[in-house]
Amino acid sequence: MSHKHIRRDVGAFALMLTGLGSIIGSGWLFGAWHAAQLAGPGAIYAWIIGAVIILFIALTYAELGAMFPESGGMVRYGHYSHGSLVGFIAGWANWIAIVSVIPVEAEASVQYMASWPWEWATWTKDLYVVTNGHGELTPPGLAIAVVLVFVYFFLNFWSVKLFAKSNTAITVFKLVVPAATGIALIATSYNPGNFHIGAHGGSHAIDISSILTAVAISGIVFSFNGFQSPVNLAGEARNPGRNVPLAVIGSILLATVVYVLLQVAFIGAVPPDQLGHGWAGLEYASPFAQLATALMINWMAILLYADAFISPSGTGATYTATTARMIYAMERNGQLPKIFGHIHPRFGIPRPAMWLNLVVSFIFLFFFRGWGTLAAVISVSTIISYLTGPVSVMTLRRTAPELKRPLRIPGLPVLAALAFIFATELLYWAKWPLTGEIILLMVVALPIYFYYTAKSGWDDFGRHLRGAWWLIVYLPVIAAVSWAGSKTFGGHDYIPYGYDLALVAVIGAVFYVWGIRTGWRTPMVEAARFHHDDEMDLPPSADEAERATGHR
């Protein structure tokens, strides 16, 4: 099948709602509670810090998305700037972070369903169990989650237009419900004293290290990761040079307003008698719905239980669309079987890629059966996937200055440097051992890369390897610093608190400079000169790049 059947049917408004629909998913149902558990009232600052960091990172990707308006672009940029190995590592991290969102959204819906308060729904109590503080879905709960994943799948199976239209309606609804929830809680129950109670009790409400950890793993990064959806759908966007950055920035800013409102409302609405042991001891199965029920706001409780299906389902459907484009893009990189590059001639959908993601979603669903467990894995994988964007965008300004840039971000050298340093800090804030475990997960897919590299005859492999050394060294260095860092962030306290944060920032700056210097004019960039114009639907595949440059 031709690669040029992808259609540009998605307008500016639908594209922004795609980003907003990805950001406001199950994260709003649980994020305020998890953030408050970790940071108490400091969770409000955690959302603002998280939004600023993600906005810096997102702006680097917005320039790349406008420059290379292709489906699944988030897994392609490292390939353009540093070669196939960096492209593969970045693509693998990004795909893991995104494809696992599909099952986690289904889990969120079932977890809310398990706390339905109605007498006729007592059977739902058996869908989710908590053992020794660890919650997971039971077999009946898993069965319902499987059905939900199928629903997300079929919403995208026939047309990107069907996806965009259904997503617009869902997103409008799930933007209104969280905003209404925040306003209703503040109007009904507002306890100012709650803002002076620390995460573990006492009057020390603000703890910087707890705030930073909340940014990384409470669901904040997990939630804001939805900014990627407009970038990944750039190949289906009309006028991507204008619409992609507009969608990215607009979705982040609108979502920030909603999340801060919800966090303020949640902190103020919790009954003070439940905070005897601080926020860390606060246990809810469905936080906002249970608060609404306790405060006798019955209309809101019913709305929340309904939205517990609609919000996660909207996000699950969105990510089903974007992950298919990512697999399609990885095939274009020459790192997956060619079948995953096939596009349905009538509907313009990469259906084989969708089937692969469906299977992988089920694997994640059965191995990670609780929202909190899978959300933490997603968060750290997401942070790793952010690392290449700031380096790639600056490298391409050096190695490919002549390529058309519909969007040129002002002050990009400073902004990209800060974005990379912030991403490095986020990775450290996630705490040992989780940081080390997810970095190890990045290694397990390398045999796939080496298989396809060997299949291509190890063409120019030395140069691709030299372009990747900065990232190959970076990951174990950060793991080592996380292991040796202060106990505040789960380390062995060989590096005192405060000094560890400064050291991580320095490491980030050093690897950022190294990464830019090791970038090179790859065959993909050479071929892009002949493909990168307004009439072409897609930049070149790996095979096309080889033909354009004479490499085989």
C-alpha positions in Angstrom: 0.0 0.0 0.0 1.2 3.5 -0.7 2.4 5.6 2.2 0.6 8.7 0.8 -2.9 7.9 1.7 -2.8 9.7 5.1 -5.4 12.4 4.9 -5.1 16.0 6.2 -8.7 16.3 7.5 -8.1 17.7 11.0 -8.7 21.4 11.5 -7.2 23.7 14.1 -10.0 23.5 16.7 -10.3 19.7 16.5 -6.5 19.4 16.8 -6.4 21.5 20.0 -9.3 19.5 21.4 -7.3 16.3 20.6 -4.5 17.6 22.8 -6.9 18.8 25.5 -8.8 15.5 25.3 -5.5 13.6 25.9 -4.5 15.8 28.8 -7.8 15.7 30.6 -8.3 12.0 31.0 -8.1 9.8 34.1 -5.4 12.2 35.4 -8.1 14.7 36.6 -10.0 11.9 38.4 -7.0 10.8 40.5 -4.2 13.4 40.0 -5.4 15.9 42.6 -5.7 13.2 45.3 -2.3 11.6 44.5 -0.5 15.0 44.4 -2.1 16.0 47.7 -1.0 12.7 49.2 2.6 13.4 48.3 2.8 17.2 48.7 -0.2 18.4 50.7 -1.3 21.9 49.8 2.0 22.2 47.9 0.3 20.1 45.2 -1.0 23.4 43.8 2.5 24.5 43.1 3.3 21.1 41.7 0.7 21.5 38.9 2.0 25.0 38.0 5.7 23.8 38.0 4.7 20.8 35.9 2.8 23.0 33.4 5.8 25.3 33.0 8.3 22.5 32.5 6.0 20.7 30.0 5.4 23.9 28.1 9.1 24.4 27.6 9.5 20.9 26.4 6.4 21.1 24.2 7.5 24.2 22.4 10.6 22.4 21.2 8.4 19.7 19.8 6.0 22.3 18.3 8.8 23.6 16.0 9.7 20.0 15.0 6.0 19.1 14.4 5.5 22.1 12.1 8.8 21.4 10.4 8.0 17.7 9.8 4.2 17.4 9.6 4.0 13.7 9.6 2.0 11.0 11.4 3.8 9.7 14.5 6.4 12.5 14.4 7.4 12.1 18.0 9.3 8.9 17.2 11.0 10.4 14.2 12.8 13.5 15.2 15.8 11.8 16.9 16.3 9.8 13.7 16.5 13.0 11.7 19.0 14.7 14.0 21.2 11.9 15.3 20.6 8.8 13.3 18.8 5.5 13.8 20.0 4.4 17.2 18.9 7.7 19.0 15.7 7.5 16.9 15.0 4.0 18.1 15.6 4.6 21.8 13.5 7.8 21.7 10.8 6.1 19.8 10.7 3.1 22.1 10.5 5.2 25.2 7.8 7.4 23.6 5.8 4.4 22.4 5.9 2.7 25.8 4.7 5.9 27.5 1.8 6.4 25.1 0.6 2.9 24.4 0.3 2.1 28.1 -2.1 5.0 28.5 -4.8 3.1 26.6 -5.1 0.4 29.3 -4.6 2.8 32.2 -7.6 4.8 31.1 -9.8 1.7 31.0 -8.5 0.8 34.5 -9.5 4.3 35.8 -13.1 3.9 34.6 -13.4 0.5 36.2 -11.9 1.7 39.5 -14.5 4.5 39.7 -17.2 2.0 38.7 -16.1 -0.2 41.7 -17.2 2.5 44.1 -20.7 3.1 42.8 -22.8 3.9 45.9 -26.2 2.6 44.7 -27.9 -0.5 46.1 -28.5 -2.1 42.7 -24.8 -1.8 41.9 -23.4 -3.8 44.9 -21.9 -6.3 42.4 -19.5 -3.6 41.2 -17.7 -3.7 44.6 -16.1 -7.0 43.3 -14.4 -5.3 40.4 -11.5 -3.8 42.4 -9.8 -4.9 45.5 -7.2 -3.3 47.9 -4.7 -5.7 49.6 -2.0 -4.3 51.9 -2.5 -0.8 50.4 -2.2 -2.1 46.9 -5.2 -1.9 44.6 -5.9 -3.9 41.5 -8.6 -5.0 39.2 -10.2 -8.5 39.7 -10.9 -10.8 36.8 -14.4 -9.3 36.3 -12.9 -5.9 36.4 -10.3 -6.8 33.9 -13.0 -8.2 31.6 -14.8 -4.8 31.6 -11.5 -3.0 31.0 -10.9 -5.3 28.0 -14.3 -4.2 26.6 -13.4 -0.6 27.0 -10.1 -1.0 25.2 -12.1 -2.5 22.3 -14.4 0.5 22.3 -11.4 2.9 22.0 -10.1 0.7 19.1 -13.3 0.7 17.0 -13.8 4.5 17.5 -10.6 4.8 15.4 -11.0 1.9 13.0 -12.8 3.5 10.1 -11.8 7.1 9.8 -9.7 9.8 11.3 -12.7 12.1 10.7 -14.9 9.8 12.8 -12.2 9.9 15.5 -11.9 13.7 15.4 -15.7 14.3 15.5 -16.3 11.9 18.4 -13.3 13.3 20.2 -14.6 16.9 19.9 -17.9 16.1 21.5 -16.3 14.0 24.2 -13.7 16.7 25.0 -16.2 19.5 25.3 -18.1 17.5 27.8 -15.1 16.4 29.8 -13.8 20.0 30.0 -17.1 21.2 31.4 -17.4 18.5 34.0 -14.0 19.0 35.8 -14.5 22.8 35.8 -18.1 22.4 37.2 -16.7 20.0 39.8 -14.1 22.4 41.0 -16.5 25.3 41.2 -19.2 23.3 43.0 -16.8 21.9 45.6 -15.4 25.4 46.4 -18.9 26.8 46.7 -20.2 24.0 48.9 -17.3 23.2 51.2 -14.2 25.3 51.7 -11.9 24.7 54.7 -9.1 27.3 54.8 -7.3 25.4 57.6 -6.6 22.5 55.2 -4.1 24.6 53.4 -1.9 24.7 56.6 -1.7 20.9 57.1 1.4 19.1 55.8 1.5 15.9 53.8 2.3 14.0 57.0 0.4 16.2 59.4 1.6 19.2 61.4 1.6 22.8 60.2 4.5 22.5 57.7 2.3 22.6 54.6 5.0 23.3 52.0 7.9 20.9 51.4 9.9 21.6 48.2 11.2 18.0 47.7 7.7 16.6 48.1 6.4 19.1 45.5 9.1 18.1 43.0 8.4 14.4 43.5 4.7 15.1 43.0 5.5 16.8 39.7 7.3 13.7 38.5 5.1 10.7 39.6 1.7 11.8 41.1 0.1 12.0 37.7 1.1 15.5 36.6 3.6 14.5 33.9 1.3 11.7 33.0 -1.6 14.1 32.5 0.3 16.8 30.6 1.8 14.2 28.3 -1.3 14.6 26.1 0.4 17.6 24.4 2.0 15.0 22.1 -1.3 14.1 20.4 -1.4 17.2 18.1 2.2 16.7 17.2 1.7 13.0 16.3 -1.4 14.0 14.2 0.5 16.7 12.4 0.4 14.7 9.2 -3.4 14.8 9.2 -3.6 18.5 10.1 -4.5 21.3 7.8 -1.9 24.1 7.8 0.4 22.4 10.4 2.8 25.3 10.7 0.1 27.3 12.4 -2.2 24.7 13.8 0.2 22.4 15.6 1.9 25.0 17.9 -1.5 26.6 18.5 -3.0 23.3 19.5 0.0 22.4 21.7 0.2 25.7 23.6 -3.6 26.1 23.9 -4.3 22.7 25.2 -1.6 23.0 27.9 -2.7 26.4 29.1 -6.4 25.4 29.2 -5.7 22.2 31.0 -3.5 24.0 33.6 -6.4 26.3 34.6 -8.7 23.3 35.0 -6.1 21.2 37.1 -5.2 24.1 39.4 -8.9 24.8 40.0 -9.5 21.1 40.8 -6.5 20.9 43.2 -7.6 24.0 45.1 -11.1 22.6 45.3 -10.0 19.1 46.4 -7.7 20.5 49.2 -10.4 22.8 50.5 -13.3 20.3 50.3 -11.7 17.4 52.3 -13.4 17.2 55.8 -10.7 18.3 58.3 -11.4 15.3 60.6 -10.0 13.0 57.8 -6.6 14.8 58.0 -5.5 13.7 61.5 -2.5 11.9 60.0 -2.0 14.4 57.2 -2.7 14.1 53.5 -0.5 11.0 53.0 -3.0 8.8 54.9 -6.0 10.0 52.9 -7.5 7.0 51.1 -10.1 7.2 48.3 -11.2 4.8 45.6 -12.9 7.6 43.6 -11.8 10.9 45.1 -14.1 13.5 43.7 -17.2 11.3 43.5 -16.8 10.2 47.1 -16.3 13.9 48.2 -19.4 14.9 46.3 -21.4 12.1 47.9 -20.1 13.0 51.4 -21.1 16.7 50.8 -24.5 15.5 49.5 -24.0 17.1 46.1 -25.8 14.2 44.5 -26.1 15.6 41.0 -22.4 16.1 40.9 -21.7 12.6 42.1 -23.9 11.1 39.3 -22.1 13.4 36.8 -18.7 12.3 38.0 -19.5 8.6 37.8 -20.7 9.1 34.3 -17.6 11.2 33.4 -15.4 8.5 34.9 -16.2 6.6 31.7 -16.3 9.6 29.3 -13.0 11.3 30.3 -10.8 8.2 30.3 -12.6 6.9 27.2 -12.0 10.1 25.3 -8.3 9.9 26.2 -8.1 6.2 25.4 -9.6 6.8 22.0 -7.2 9.6 21.3 -4.2 7.6 22.3 -5.4 4.7 20.2 -5.2 7.0 17.2 -1.8 8.5 18.0 -0.1 5.2 19.0 -1.0 3.7 15.6 0.7 6.7 13.9 3.8 6.1 16.1 4.1 2.5 15.0 3.6 3.6 11.4 6.4 6.2 11.9 8.8 3.6 13.4 8.2 1.4 10.3 9.1 4.5 8.2 12.4 4.6 10.2 13.1 1.1 9.0 12.9 -0.5 12.5 9.7 -2.5 12.2 8.2 -5.0 9.6 6.8 -3.2 6.6 3.3 -4.5 7.2 3.0 -1.8 9.9 3.4 0.9 7.3 0.3 -0.2 5.4 -2.5 2.4 5.2 -6.1 1.4 4.4 -6.7 2.9 0.9 -10.2 4.0 1.7 -10.2 5.1 5.3 -6.6 6.4 5.5 -5.9 4.5 8.8 -2.7 2.4 9.6 -4.8 -0.6 10.7 -2.0 -3.2 11.2 -0.4 -0.8 13.6 -3.7 -0.5 15.4 -3.9 -4.2 15.8 -0.4 -4.4 17.3 -1.2 -1.7 19.8 -4.4 -3.5 20.8 -2.4 -6.6 21.7 0.2 -4.6 23.6 -2.5 -2.8 25.5 -3.9 -6.1 26.7 -0.4 -7.1 27.9 -0.1 -4.0 30.0 -3.6 -4.4 31.3 -2.9 -7.9 32.6 0.5 -7.2 34.1 -0.3 -3.8 35.7 -3.8 -4.0 37.1 -3.9 -0.8 39.1 -4.1 2.8 38.0 -1.4 4.1 40.4 1.2 1.4 39.4 0.8 1.8 35.7 0.6 5.7 35.9 4.1 5.7 37.6 5.6 3.6 34.9 4.1 5.8 32.2 5.4 9.0 33.9 9.0 8.0 34.0 8.9 6.5 30.4 7.4 9.8 29.4 10.2 11.8 30.9 12.8 9.7 29.1 10.9 10.2 25.8 11.2 14.0 26.3 15.0 14.1 26.3 15.6 14.0 22.5 13.2 16.9 21.5 15.2 19.8 22.8 18.5 18.3 21.6 17.1 17.4 18.2 15.5 20.8 17.5 18.8 22.6 18.2 20.9 20.1 16.3 18.7 20.5 13.2 19.1 24.2 13.3 22.8 23.6 13.0 22.9 20.7 10.5 19.9 21.6 8.4 19.4 25.3 8.5 17.9 25.4 4.9 14.9 23.2 5.7 11.6 25.0 5.7 10.5 26.0 9.3 6.8 27.2 9.3 7.3 27.9 13.0 10.6 29.3 14.4 10.5 29.6 18.2 12.1 32.8 19.5 14.9 32.3 22.0 15.0 28.6 21.3 18.7 28.0 22.4 17.9 29.1 25.9 14.4 27.5 25.9 15.7 24.1 24.7 18.5 24.1 27.2 16.1 24.7 30.0 13.7 22.1 28.7 16.5 19.4 28.7 17.7 20.3 32.2 14.1 20.3 33.5 13.5 16.9 31.9 16.7 15.6 33.6 15.5 17.0 37.0 12.1 15.3 36.5 13.8 12.0 35.9 15.7 12.4 39.1 12.7 13.6 41.1 10.9 10.3 40.2 13.0 8.7 42.9 15.2 5.6 43.0 14.5 2.7 42.3 11.8 3.6 39.9 14.2 5.8 37.8 16.6 2.8 37.5 13.9 0.3 36.7 12.4 2.3 33.8 15.9 3.2 32.4 16.5 -0.6 32.3 13.3 -1.0 30.4 14.7 1.2 27.7 17.4 -1.5 27.0 15.2 -4.5 26.5 14.1 -3.5 23.0 17.7 -3.0 21.6 17.8 -6.5 20.0 15.0 -5.3 17.7 17.1 -2.4 16.6 20.2 -4.6 16.1 18.2 -7.1 14.1 17.0 -4.5 11.6 20.4 -2.8 11.5 22.0 -6.2 10.7 19.3 -6.8 8.1 20.3 -3.6 6.3 24.0 -4.7 6.3 25.1 -2.4 9.2 25.1 0.5 6.8 27.1 3.4 8.3 26.5 1.9 11.7 29.6 3.6 13.2 28.3 7.0 12.5 24.8 6.2 13.9 26.6 4.9 17.1 28.7 8.0 17.4 25.6 10.1 17.2 24.1 8.1 20.1 26.9 8.0 22.6 25.6 11.0 24.5 22.3 9.3 25.2 23.9 5.9 25.8 26.1 7.4 28.5 23.4 9.7 29.9 20.9 7.0 31.0 23.3 5.0 33.3 24.8 8.3 34.6 21.4 9.5 35.7 20.6 6.1 37.2 23.9 6.1 39.2 23.2 9.7 40.5 19.7 8.6 41.4 21.1 5.6 43.3 23.7 7.7 45.1 21.5 10.8 45.6 19.9 12.1 48.8 17.4 9.9 50.6 14.8 12.7 50.0 14.6 11.3 46.4 15.0 7.6 47.4 18.8 7.4 47.1 21.5 6.2 49.4 22.3 9.7 50.7 25.9 9.9 49.4 25.0 13.2 47.8 23.3 15.6 50.2 20.0 17.1 49.5 20.4 20.4 47.6 23.7 19.4 46.2 22.0 16.6 44.3 19.6 18.9 42.5 22.5 21.2 41.5 24.6 18.2 40.3 21.7 16.9 38.2 21.2 20.4 36.6 25.0 20.5 35.7 24.7 16.9 34.3 21.8 18.0 32.2 23.6 21.0 30.8 26.7 18.9 29.9 24.8 16.2 28.1 22.6 18.8 26.3 25.8 20.4 24.8 27.3 17.0 24.1 24.0 15.9 22.4 24.0 18.9 20.1 27.6 18.5 19.1 27.2 14.8 18.2 24.3 15.5 15.9 25.0 15.0 12.2 23.5 15.5 8.8 21.8 12.2 8.5 20.5 10.5 5.3 17.0 11.3 6.5 17.7 15.0 6.5 19.3 14.8 3.0 16.3 13.0 1.6 13.9 15.5 3.4 15.3 18.3 1.1 13.5 16.6 -1.8 10.3 15.7 0.1 9.8 18.6 2.5 7.4 20.9 0.7 3.7 21.7 0.9 2.7 19.3 -1.8 4.1 16.2 -0.1 2.1 14.3 2.5 5.1 12.7 4.2 8.9 13.1 4.7 10.9 10.2 3.5 11.1 6.7 4.8 14.5 5.1 5.7 14.6 3.3 2.3 13.9 6.6 0.5 16.7 8.2 2.5 19.1 5.5 1.5 18.2 5.9 -2.2 18.5 9.7 -2.1 22.0 9.6 -0.6 23.3 6.6 -2.4 23.7 4.5 0.8 22.7 0.8 0.8 
